[in-house]
Amino acid sequence: MKKNLEIRIHGRGGQGSVTAAELLAVAAFYDGKFSQAFPNFGVERRGAPVEAYVRIADEKIRLREQIYNPDYLIVQDSGLIKVAPQVKKGLKKVKGILINSQKSKAELWPGIRCKNFYTVPATQIAVEIIGKPFINTAVLGAFTAMSQVVSIKSLERAIKEKFVGKGEKIQITNVQAMKKAYQYIKDNYNLEKE
C-alpha cells in the first residue's frame, strides 16, 4: 500500500483554514487522487487556534485520525508559532513548511531544521486583490507552487466551484489571489513552473 501524503494547516478561526483544507482535497480529487479533509477545533470562535488536515493518496484512504507527523505544514497566522505549541509538534519528517508572513525564516522560527521553508505575504495579497484579509486561497496558491501536490488548474476549478454561489467577482478575485501567491513563490524562490 502506498503512503498517504499528509498536510496539517494551522490558523485562527475566521481565516478559512477548514475551507483551505476542503479546497485542497477537492483539487486533489480533480487531479485523480483520493483525498480527505477535516477540521479539529474546540469552542468555535473567531481568532481561536484551528487545525485542519488533508490526506491525499493514489488509492482509497482508510485512516481516520488527526495528522500528527505531517509531510507539509501550513501556518496561516505566524503568531501561532509562539503561542500554539502544537504547531511545532511532529515535524521530523516534514518536507516543507509554508507560513503567511513577510518575515524571514530566522525571524519567524529560529532553529527550525527544514530546508524547504517558504513565506508568502498572503494577507497583503488578499487585501490588495480581494479587498479583505481572506487569505486561504492565496495561501493555497503558494502551497501549490512550493509542493506541486495538486495542479494549479485543479485548484482554480475547486475555488471557482466553492464560490459559485457568492458571485462572479468573489470567484475571480479569489482565483487572482491564488495565482498571485503562486507566482510570488515561483519568482522569489526560483522554482520552475508546472
Secondary structure, 3 states (H helix, E strand, C coil): CCCCEEEEEEEECCCCHHHHHHHHHHHHHHCCCEEEEEEECCCCCCCCEEEEEEEEECCCCCCCCCCCCCCEEEECCCCHHHHCHHHHCCCCCCCEEEEECCCCHHHHCCCCCCCCEEEECHHHHHHHHCCCCCCHHHHHHHHHHHHCCCCHHHHHHHHHHHCHHHCHHHHHHHHHHHHHHHHHHHHHCCCCCC
